[in-house]
């Protein structure tokens, strides 16, 4: 009797191992940094035994994700050996003393990741608000994953939330404060004593009643916190 071959999904991008919770990821990174003497020595997953509560097999299963993200790199000294990158060392050392600085370091890494690019594209198209499930579906599609990878995809969202690129409230994902601080908005002040306002779109000029314009802005616009957005005259 032939044994059935287990089908394995070929991913476009490595994902976190489903059985390593998000809060354990930083524990693994720190173990790599400490045991490798800040990247001076190459390590196998077995070398981390006892320095993290995550088993060597689970550490090994998560290595491709860390490597793809730029937190560890393969070495020529033995098969399956890695060392932490300079950025990983900076992040781990900062996390012990200055959490905000650690978030900034990790954010710079994640800004270059495929999953932030996918998230940013979706939020841009959807006006900065999207249901969590829609974002998970998008990340699943872009990574070539299937439904069994959903826990891993949720870990990606935890990374994005930790570094302030997204926020989540009542199942809705929006841009986080770290993004909003970098955005700027043109300021339009309603002219006093006027009934109409002119609006230029491309090379076309339009006129609209101020009351209609105000109703549109209040209905469709997003109220901003002046302490987050940089507002400039337009």
N, C-alpha and C positions, 0 to 999 in steps of 0.2 A: 504494500500500500504506500503510495507516494505521499510524502509530507508536503503540505501546501507551503509555498513560499510566501513569507510575510511581505506585503507591499510596503515600500518605504517612499514617502513623499520627498521628491527632490526639490529642495527649497532654492529660491533665487537669492535669498539672504539668510544667513544663520540667525536663528532665534535663541533667546534664553532657554535653558533647559526647564521644562515645565515643572519639575519637582524641586526647583531651587527658588524659594520665595525672594521677592525683591529685597527685603531687609537683610538677607544673607549675602547679597552680591558684594556689598562694601566690606563685609567681613572677609570674603575671599580675596578681594583686592588687597586689603591690608596684610593678609597672610603672605601673599606674593611679595609685597614690598619688604616686609620685615625679614622673612626667611631668605630672600634673595640678596639681602644686604643692599636694599634700594637699587636692585637691578644688576648688581655686579656678578651674581651667580645664576646659572640656568637651573630651572627646577622642573621636576615631573610632578604630576598631581599627588603622587605618594609622598613627596617631600613635605607636603602641606598637612599631612596627617597629624592630628593633635593640636594644630594651630588654628583650626577652624572646626566648627560643629558640623560642617558639610562633609560628607564622605568623599574619598578620593574619586570614586566613580562618578559622582554627581559633579564634582569640580571639573573632571575631564569632559563631561557632557556639555558643560557650559563654556568651555574654552574657546570654541569657534566663535561664539557670540562676542566674548571679550576681545578676541583678536580682530574681528571685523570692526568693532567699535573703536579699536585703537588703544586698548588698555593693557594688553599683553602682546608679545611678539614671539614668534618661533625663533629658536637658536639653532646653530649648526652642531652644537654639542649634544648629540644623542637624539634619538627619535622621541617625539612627544615631550620635548622640553621647551619651556617658555621662560621669559623674564618680563617683568612689568616695564612698560614704556615710561619715559620721563614724565609724561602727563599724568600717568597713573600714580607715580611716586609723589608728584606735586599735590595731586588731589588727596591722596591718603594722609599725607603729612598735614595738609591744611585742615582736613576734616577733624582732626584732634583738637585744633585750636581756634579755627575760624570757619564755622559752617557756611557762612555766606560766600567767603572766598572759595571754599571747596565747591559750592554750587556753581560759581562763575567758571571755574576751571572745567568742570564736567560739562557745563552748558556749551562752552566753546567746542568741545569734542562732539557733543550731540548735534550741534547746529550743522555739522557736516554729514550727519547720518542719513540714510535712506528713509528711515521712519519719521524723522522730523520733516523732511522734504515732502513726503506723502501727506503728513498731517497738515502742514502749512498750505499745500495746494488745495486740500479739501476745505479747510476753514476759509480760505480766500474766496473760493467759489460759493460757499454757503453763507457768506456774510458774517463770518466769525463765530457762528454757532452751529453745532451739529450734535445729534444724539450720539451717545457713547457707542452704541451698537453699530452705527454707521461707520464710525471711525475704525472700530475693530474690523469690520468687514473690509474696509479699504486697505488696511494694513495686511490683512490676510490675503487679499487679492494680489497686492503688490509684492508680497514675499513668496507667493506660490504655496502658501500653507493650506491646510484643510482644517475642518472643525476641531479636530483633536488638539490643534495648536493654540486654541483660544486662550488657555491660561498663560502661555508664553507671550501672546500678543498683549494681554493685559499688563504684563510686566513692563512692556515698552511704554505703555501709558504712565506707569508709575515713575519711570525715568523722566518722562516729559514733565510730569507734575512736580517732581522733586526739584528740577532745575528752573522751574517757573515759566516754562514755555506754554503750558496749558493749565487751565483750571477746570474743575468738575463740580457741578452743583445740580442735584436732582437729576442725574443721568444726562446732563447736557455739558458738552465740552466747549470751552471758549478759549481765546488767547489768554495766556498768563501775564502777570505783571512784568516779567522780564521782556516780553515782546512789546507790550504797550508802552513801556518806557522808551523804546527805540523808535516808536512811530511818532509822527507829527501830523497835526491837522491844521488845515487852513481855517482861519477864523473869519466868519461873516457876521457883521453886526447889522441889525435891521436899521435902516435910515429912519429918523424921526420925521413925522409929518408927511410921509409918502404912502401911497396906496399900492404901488407896483414896484417890483424889483426886476432888474435885468440880469439874465443868466447867460453866460457864454459856454456853449458845448462845442468843442472843436472850433470850426470857423463859422458856426451859426449863432445867432443872437436871439434870445427868447425873452418875453416879458411874462411875469406871473404875479397875481395879486399876493400881497404880503400875507394876508390871512390864510390863503390856500397853502402858501409855502410853509408857513408856521405849522399848520395842521399836518402837512406831509412830514416835516422834520420830526415833530413830536410822535407821530405814529410809526414812522419807519426808522428814525434815527436811534442811535444808541447813546444814552446819556453818559458823558465822560467825567472822570475824576480829574480835575485840573492838576492834582499832585502827581498823576501818573502820565498824562499826555502833555507833550510840549506843544503849546498852541502858538502859532505864528500868524501875524496879520496876513490876509490874502486879498 
